[in-house]
Amino acid sequence: MGIESFSNISISGLLDFPEEHDDKWKKLKKNIKAISKRFLFDFSKFAKLFKLLSTMQLGAVLIIIITTVAVSVTAFKDKALNEKLLFSPYKVQHDKEYLRLITHMFIHGDVFHLMFNMFSLYFLGTFLENELTNSIYFEPTQGMIHFLIIYFFGGLFSTLIPFIRNKNNPGYRSLGASGGVSAVIFAAIIWAPTLPLSILFFPFPIPAYIFGPIYLAFEFWADRKGNTGIAHDAHIGGAIFGILYVLIINIDKGKQFVDLIF
């Protein structure tokens, strides 16, 4: 399946947001307001945007990108909002602000950071979403659920190493969807190891099964080097989650990957 193709699967049924589920939506809005009050931020306006998008015939990737761009651009102008959403292991550990484990995925440091993550998510995420929702292995809704787990739980898992390292460090803060994007990239690599991918500034595409190890080796090297201003440990955590999740749902994909290398 081509990387440029789009999924025609609507996630509205999966999310139960359409008008026929008004009671559930009202209950969700009530919960959102309660969370917002606890977290000192009004999530409801972005939840409304997500509701609107979910009723359209859009794939999960496009809904995630539109929502992330909307929140990120808002946070560019609102530093207080940015501060409330970023990932702070110290605040998670000591102030029990657990939402930061997820909300950091919706904000970015600058326009380049946002564009890099969203372009990566668009190309590899659209490919993986189509592969999973149109797979012989899963029903479309199952494939959609698998994709959402890879992205959001990948982003959550990517906070594990930074949290362990910095839970008592009030000066550490991070932001961005890189952990979730990394999970999607490596899930796609294991799912389709011969997929041609390009490294930034490298003129020729190379097979995914070669790209993956090179990318991971660089991340490990950069993490050990330190002082880069980039959360390489989060990238590594996301990649590990993406790899493991694909192996859990389809071990044959892992065998195919190993066969290509050896």
KOLLO-556756 format. One record per residue (C-alpha): residue in three letters; chain; x, y, z. Coordinates in steps of 0.001 Angstrom, whole numbers, plus 524288, in hexadecimal, padded with zeros to 5 digits. Layout:
// residues N
  residu  chaine     c1     c2     c3
     ALA       A      X      Y      Z
...
This chain:
// residues 262
  residu  chaine     c1     c2     c3
     MET       A  80000  80000  80000
     GLY       A  8055E  80D49  7FC34
     ILE       A  80A50  81663  8069C
     GLU       A  80291  82179  800A7
     SER       A  7F556  81AE4  80243
     PHE       A  7EB68  81EE4  80C82
     SER       A  7E2AA  816F1  8155D
     ASN       A  7D41B  818A1  81313
     ILE       A  7D102  8132A  82076
     SER       A  7C9E3  81CCE  8292D
     ILE       A  7CDB9  81C29  83775
     SER       A  7C109  82276  83BB9
     GLY       A  7BAFB  81565  83F4A
     LEU       A  7C722  8115A  84686
     LEU       A  7C750  81DC3  84E9C
     ASP       A  7B875  81E4D  850A2
     PHE       A  7B855  82CF8  84E58
     PRO       A  7AD63  82ECA  84439
     GLU       A  7A06B  8350A  847A3
     GLU       A  7995E  8281E  84974
     HIS       A  7A1E9  8262F  8556D
     ASP       A  79EA0  83351  85BB8
     ASP       A  79D59  82D8D  86957
     LYS       A  7AAFF  827E2  8689B
     TRP       A  7B02B  834A7  86307
     LYS       A  7A9DE  83C91  86E0B
     LYS       A  7AFDB  8336B  87808
     LEU       A  7BD1A  834AE  87163
     LYS       A  7BC03  84396  87168
     LYS       A  7B8E5  8433F  87FE9
     ASN       A  7C4FE  83AF9  88261
     ILE       A  7CD32  843FE  879DF
     LYS       A  7C8BF  84FD7  8819F
     ALA       A  7CC2E  848E8  88E5D
     ILE       A  7D9A1  84581  88939
     SER       A  7DB57  8534E  88405
     LYS       A  7D826  85912  89144
     ARG       A  7E218  85029  897B7
     PHE       A  7EC45  8531F  88D69
     LEU       A  7E95E  861BD  88C44
     PHE       A  7E72F  860E9  87D98
     ASP       A  7DB03  860A4  87533
     PHE       A  7DC64  85465  86CE8
     SER       A  7CE48  85526  86898
     LYS       A  7D09A  85DFC  85CE4
     PHE       A  7DA5C  8544D  8574F
     ALA       A  7D165  848FC  85AAD
     LYS       A  7C6B7  84FC1  852BA
     LEU       A  7D014  850BF  8474C
     PHE       A  7D33A  84255  848BE
     LYS       A  7C4A6  83F37  84912
     LEU       A  7C256  846E7  83C8F
     LEU       A  7CDA8  84066  83594
     SER       A  7C969  832E2  83A14
     THR       A  7BC54  83461  83321
     MET       A  7C343  8366D  82629
     GLN       A  7C87B  82BD8  81D4E
     LEU       A  7D667  82E1E  821C2
     GLY       A  7E06E  8243A  825E6
     ALA       A  7E661  82439  83379
     VAL       A  7F328  829FF  82E8B
     LEU       A  7ECCF  83623  828D9
     ILE       A  7E487  83845  83508
     ILE       A  7F099  83716  83DB7
     ILE       A  7F854  84071  8350A
     ILE       A  7ED9D  84AC8  83463
     THR       A  7EB5D  84A36  84308
     THR       A  7F9EC  84A89  8461E
     VAL       A  7FC51  8561E  83D17
     ALA       A  7F0DB  85D77  84339
     VAL       A  7F5AD  85B3E  85122
     SER       A  803F5  85DC4  84DB4
     VAL       A  80135  86A9F  846B4
     THR       A  7F8D9  86F03  8522B
     ALA       A  803CB  86B81  85B97
     PHE       A  80DC5  872FD  8536C
     LYS       A  80652  87F5B  856EF
     ASP       A  8028F  87B5D  864B7
     LYS       A  80E84  87863  86CE5
     ALA       A  80644  87572  878E2
     LEU       A  7FEFC  86B0D  87137
     ASN       A  80BCA  8657C  86C3A
     GLU       A  810B8  864A4  87A34
     LYS       A  80478  85D62  87EA8
     LEU       A  80525  8532F  873DA
     LEU       A  8139A  84FDF  872E7
     PHE       A  81953  84395  878F5
     SER       A  81F5C  845B5  8864C
     PRO       A  82340  83908  88D25
     TYR       A  824D0  840A8  899BE
     LYS       A  816C7  8459E  89956
     VAL       A  811BD  8382C  895A6
     GLN       A  818E2  83215  8A127
     HIS       A  816B6  83C70  8AB83
     ASP       A  80A4C  84394  8A751
     LYS       A  8035C  837D8  8A136
     GLU       A  8012E  83F14  89455
     TYR       A  7FFCA  83295  88C89
     LEU       A  7F96C  8390E  880C5
     ARG       A  806BE  83E71  87D1C
     LEU       A  80A6F  830A8  878F4
     ILE       A  8016C  832B0  86D39
     THR       A  7FF3D  84154  86B93
     HIS       A  80D75  843C8  867F2
     MET       A  80AB4  83CAE  85B1F
     PHE       A  80200  847EE  85698
     ILE       A  80BE2  85306  85803
     HIS       A  818F6  855E4  85193
     GLY       A  824C0  85E85  85385
     ASP       A  823C1  865E7  846B6
     VAL       A  81E36  8652A  838F9
     PHE       A  82952  85CA7  833D9
     HIS       A  8278F  852FB  83EFD
     LEU       A  818FA  8525F  83C33
     MET       A  81A9D  8510F  82D6C
     PHE       A  82507  84677  82E82
     ASN       A  81C9B  83E23  83775
     MET       A  81003  84035  82FE4
     PHE       A  81629  83D84  8228F
     SER       A  81C43  83119  827FC
     LEU       A  80F3A  82D25  82DE2
     TYR       A  807FF  83045  8214F
     PHE       A  8107C  82801  8185C
     LEU       A  81376  81C63  82124
     GLY       A  80701  81D66  82918
     THR       A  7FE20  81D9A  81D25
     PHE       A  80549  811D4  817C7
     LEU       A  80446  80A38  82488
     GLU       A  7F617  80E06  826CF
     ASN       A  7F268  80927  8193F
     GLU       A  7FA1E  7FCA9  81B11
     LEU       A  7F356  7F9A8  827F0
     THR       A  7E57E  7FDA2  82437
     ASN       A  7E613  7F68D  8171F
     SER       A  7EDA4  7EAD5  81C0D
     ILE       A  7E9F4  7DCA1  81A26
     TYR       A  7ED45  7DAD4  82885
     PHE       A  7E375  7E464  82E99
     GLU       A  7D613  7EA40  82CC6
     PRO       A  7D6B5  7F8D8  8294A
     THR       A  7D2AA  7FD37  836E5
     GLN       A  7DCA3  7F40F  83D10
     GLY       A  7E725  7F99E  83442
     MET       A  7E357  8076A  83826
     ILE       A  7E40C  803DD  84688
     HIS       A  7F17C  7FDDF  84485
     PHE       A  7F63F  80A5E  83E01
     LEU       A  7F10D  81313  848E2
     ILE       A  7F76F  80A54  8530C
     ILE       A  80470  80AFC  84BEF
     TYR       A  80417  819CC  84B58
     PHE       A  7FE91  81DB0  85893
     PHE       A  803D3  81293  860DA
     GLY       A  810B1  813EA  8598A
     GLY       A  8110F  8221F  85DBF
     LEU       A  80DAA  81E24  86BA0
     PHE       A  817FD  8136E  86BDC
     SER       A  8221B  81CF3  86697
     THR       A  82133  824B9  87347
     LEU       A  825A7  8190F  87B6B
     ILE       A  83473  81AD6  87A44
     PRO       A  83402  829BC  87BC2
     PHE       A  82AFD  82827  88771
     ILE       A  83409  81E87  88E49
     ARG       A  83FC2  82725  88B94
     ASN       A  83988  83424  88F41
     LYS       A  82E68  831EA  898E4
     ASN       A  835DA  83995  8A335
     ASN       A  83B20  843C5  899D1
     PRO       A  83240  84FE2  899B4
     GLY       A  83A28  855CD  88E98
     TYR       A  83732  84B35  88497
     ARG       A  82C02  84DDD  87B27
     SER       A  82924  84876  86DB2
     LEU       A  81EA9  84987  86365
     GLY       A  81AF0  84463  85612
     ALA       A  814E5  838A2  84F67
     SER       A  82209  83283  84C3C
     GLY       A  8200D  826AE  85508
     GLY       A  8131B  8231A  84EBC
     VAL       A  8186A  825FC  8412B
     SER       A  82444  81D75  843F7
     ALA       A  81B21  81263  847FC
     VAL       A  813BF  813CB  83B1E
     ILE       A  8204C  8144C  8331C
     PHE       A  825DF  807EC  83901
     ALA       A  818ED  800D4  838AB
     ALA       A  8189B  803E7  82A12
     ILE       A  826A7  7FF50  82894
     ILE       A  823BB  7F227  82EBF
     TRP       A  816CE  7F0FB  82772
     ALA       A  81CC0  7F426  81A28
     PRO       A  82B8B  7F287  81B03
     THR       A  82DEF  7F470  80C70
     LEU       A  826E3  8019C  80C44
     PRO       A  83039  80BE7  8067F
     LEU       A  83326  816CF  81028
     SER       A  83BB2  822DF  80F87
     ILE       A  8448A  8286E  819FE
     LEU       A  844A8  8373B  81B15
     PHE       A  84ED3  83D03  811E0
     PHE       A  851BB  82F80  80C1C
     PRO       A  84E58  82FD0  7FD8F
     PHE       A  84AE7  8217B  7FB76
     PRO       A  84013  8197A  801EC
     ILE       A  8444B  80D25  808FD
     PRO       A  83C5A  8014D  80D6B
     ALA       A  8359D  802AC  81A89
     TYR       A  83CD9  7F701  82051
     ILE       A  849A9  7FE68  81E0D
     PHE       A  84457  80BC7  821B7
     GLY       A  83F2C  806E5  82ED9
     PRO       A  84BF7  801EE  834A7
     ILE       A  85352  80E02  82FC4
     TYR       A  84945  81712  835E3
     LEU       A  8493C  80FB5  842CC
     ALA       A  8581F  80F39  8433D
     PHE       A  85892  81DEA  84180
     GLU       A  84E7C  81FEF  84C49
     PHE       A  85624  81769  855D2
     TRP       A  862C4  81E92  85255
     ALA       A  85C73  82BF0  853D8
     ASP       A  8563D  827FC  860C5
     ARG       A  8634A  823A8  86647
     LYS       A  869D9  82FF0  86125
     GLY       A  85FC1  8387C  867D7
     ASN       A  85E01  84744  867D8
     THR       A  856E0  84757  85AD2
     GLY       A  84A69  84D9B  85FD8
     ILE       A  842C6  84246  859E6
     ALA       A  83C09  83753  8616A
     HIS       A  842C1  82C1B  85A76
     ASP       A  83ED6  822E1  86565
     ALA       A  83088  825BD  8621D
     HIS       A  83319  82291  853D0
     ILE       A  8393F  815BA  857EC
     GLY       A  82DE6  8128B  860F9
     GLY       A  823F5  81542  85655
     ALA       A  82B7D  80CEF  84CA2
     ILE       A  82C1B  8018D  85633
     PHE       A  81D71  80249  8587B
     GLY       A  81A76  80289  849E3
     ILE       A  8231C  7F6B7  84771
     LEU       A  81DC3  7EEC5  852D0
     TYR       A  80FA2  7F1E2  84FB9
     VAL       A  810B8  7ED17  841B0
     LEU       A  81757  7E0AD  8467D
     ILE       A  80C18  7DE95  85004
     ILE       A  80159  7E01E  845E7
     ASN       A  8088B  7D91E  83AE9
     ILE       A  814FC  7D1AE  83E24
     ASP       A  8168F  7CDC0  82FE9
     LYS       A  81A35  7DBCB  82CAF
     GLY       A  825C7  7DA91  835D6
     LYS       A  829F3  7CDE2  82F72
     GLN       A  82961  7D44F  82216
     PHE       A  831CC  7DF86  82705
     VAL       A  83C01  7D63B  82C97
     ASP       A  83C3A  7CE51  81FF6
     LEU       A  83FA5  7DA8B  81848
     ILE       A  84B48  7DD75  82108
     PHE       A  8508E  7CFA8  82239
